[in-house]
Amino acid sequence: MAGGMNLATRYAKQVDERFYRESQAMMATNNEYKFTGDKTVNVYSIPIVPMNDYTRSGSSRYGTPADLTRNVQSLTVTKDRAFTFIIDKGDKIQSEMVSDAGKALARQIREVCVPEFDTYIFAKMAAAATANGNYATTAITKSNAYECFLAGEEALGNHNVPDKGRVAFCSYRFANLLKQDPAFMKYGNTSQEMVIKGVLGECDGIKIVKVPSSRLPAGAAFIITHPSACTAPKQLQEYKTHDNPPGISGWLVEGRLIYDCFILNEKADAVYYHGSQAVLKLLNVTTAATASGKTTILVEPGAPEVSGDKYYYQLAADAASLDAVVYNTGLTIGNWTELTANGLEVTASTNTVVAVVEADTTYYKPIAYGTAIVNKG
């Protein structure tokens, strides 16, 4: 045929969905404190008094009485988060109807909202345990993993934390080392039902739950806690889909979440953290095709974990061309570009992969790293 063949292009109706998981942090929290209608809730705790020797004479035989006071912890909700996006009706019609507003909203909740909530809770728990001195930093190996875990269990026991109901959240790296520890394999126990739910096993009544490192603090090995120690109110979960709003032919989707996480003062000893491991935290990096030759880079978590750190990205023709990244080893910063905003649009050109790191701004030493295939317009 003169001029060559006209070959048809077809796009599948099925969407290539990403893997996801439901909230795991909710296993570590309680809803005993009601924040409905209030931004701040004051929680009382009642102190105790010392014992005295009884005196068999005089008018104060039990000792000198004093008023029993009240301690107050103020819990103020601070996280007020939102998102929005548009699905143009023409784009939906001309893309095999795959851009469904309801499905897109569900995708946003499970891939953005849930991970952000979990990441925030685990970070607050780790920070509280560290501030309380209830933590350890020993480098974990396959020979001491079980011993380090038992040390955390011992710490909770020495503070009278109930044995029943405790739960441990660990990185996959720690889980792998623990499974290679002969001591754990001898005394741990597992059921098929637990494996299906992501629970590695149970040791002395403590469920061990594997969590992606992207949701745990950088360098985390595990957190052991009791749900009574942490309350995580969700004051507002509001999602709206506007059909043909003014100025738009299509759908405008909006969402707002008000939430927070608090460790109760009198139960802070029920949180134990083992961290500071010399391993890169995983960043969950995704890209979205935008204008011709351009892509948008999105990172989970949505902001650097350490105050003062920044995200930097690097584009390459293939994975082998990316710079090697080693934990706490300075980058050749000239090969990297600052990711000035989550959702930044960049020119991809002929590049097929992108890498993102979280690093300090002085020595450019990374603590987190992730890669993704470049989707571009």
Buried (B, 14 or more C-beta within 10 A) or exposed (E): EEEEEEEEEEEEEEEEEEEEBEBBBBBBBBEEEEBEEEEEBEBEEEEEEEEEEEEEEEEEEEEEEEEEEEEEBEBEBEBEBEBEEBBBBEEBEEEEEBBBBEEBBEBBBBBBBBBBBBBBBBBBBBBBBBEBEBBBEEEBEBEBBBBBBBBBBEBBEEBEBEEEBBBBBBBBBBBBBBBBBEBBEEEBEBEEEBEEEBBBBBBEEBBBBBBBBBBBBBBBBBBBBBBBBBBBBBBEEEBEBBEEBEEBEBBBBBBBBBBBBBBBBBBBBBBBBBBBBEBBBBBBBBBBBBEEBBBBBBBBBBEBBEEEBBBBBBBBEEEEEBEEBEBBEEBEEEEBBEBEEBEBBBEBEEBBBBBBBBBBEEEBBBBBBBBBEBBBE
